Each structure stands twice: as structure tokens, then as C-alpha cells.
Amino acid sequence: MNRIKKEDRAVFYVNLILVILETVAFAHDIYAFRFGLFEWYTVDSNVLQLVVSVWVIYCVLRNKQFPKILTVAHFISAVGLTVTFLIAAFVLAPEGGIAYYFLNDVAPINHFIGPLLSVISLLFLEKTERLSLSTIIWPAVASLTYGAIALVLNAVRIMDGPYFFLKVYEQSAGVIILWFAIIAVLCLGLALLYYKIKWRKREVNQ
């Protein structure tokens, strides 16, 4: 590891762990869901984190500055993963069981370890230039885009769910709109929180 600067070793190892774990989770999800794996917001967020972590490792090994688009992508994946954790913990697990959402198979990676390491790397390890405040809108845009596409596919009966508030023939318009609003506000709130933590810390260090 002589090529890696001392101050970059932590971000390298955390993202290496993420790559290994996310690859294991992705392989499992391919086996479990086949061609339907990308229907799941959780899978999409974890696959994006896999791409982000590979990119981070590449930049560290090449001693390159993290490009802005990488940081934006990491904001999207970190917020998306946090949303999956919160929804799993407070909405799905109380009904479906903690074991299913946090202990079985690769659930610990998808719903807890992945989100935790992603946020740690983004906020405390990756040294990036400060981005504009508009960065915080992109996690919400990505999440709502997923939701809109999934909603249309449910409407034309190509997809069924996979989340209850996407089932247009089983839920009222009010329930669907409410959940879209909740997720949008959650994404914006988390992104703003992460933005302030990340660059307030940077400013203090400078």
C-alpha cells in the first residue's frame, strides 16, 4: 500500500470493505430476484454504492481528487441507503420482523452495514471540495424518479410493488402522494444534514 497516502488509507479500506460486502449482496440479490432485482429501491441504492466505492478506490490509488459528480453520486447513495435503513427499521420490520430485514441473508449489508459505512466515508473520510447547496436536491430527485417509474410500471401491470405504496390498484391516491411526500422530505432533510456535517467539519479543519 505504498502508493496510498497515509491520510487516504482509512477511506481506501472502508470503501474496499464496502466493495466486498456490496459485491456479496449483489450476487445474492441476482440469485434471489433474477431480472427483477432492480425493482427494489434497496438494491438500486446498494448497487450505486458499489459503483461509488469502486470509483473512490480508483481515485485514491491514482492520487486523483474526487470529481464533483462522484461526490454527488455518493450523496445520492448515502441518503438512499439511510432511507432504506429508516423505512426497514420503522415501517417494514415492525410488521415483517426484525430478523427478515436486519439478520437474514444479506439484509445486514443492505439495510445496516452498507448505509453505516457509506455515511462514515462520505462525511468523515472523503476529502472533497465544497459543492453548492443545490447538491441536496439530487437524492430526492433520484428517489422520486425511481418512484415515478415504478408507479407507471405498476399502473401498466409490468411490476407489482415491490413496496405497498407503489401498488396503484391497492392503494388510494392519497396514500401514494403521502408516501412520495414523506420520502421526498426525508431525502431533502437527510441530504441537508449530511451537507452541513460534511462541510462544517471541513471548514473547522481548515
Disulfide bonds with the S-S distance in Angstrom:
none
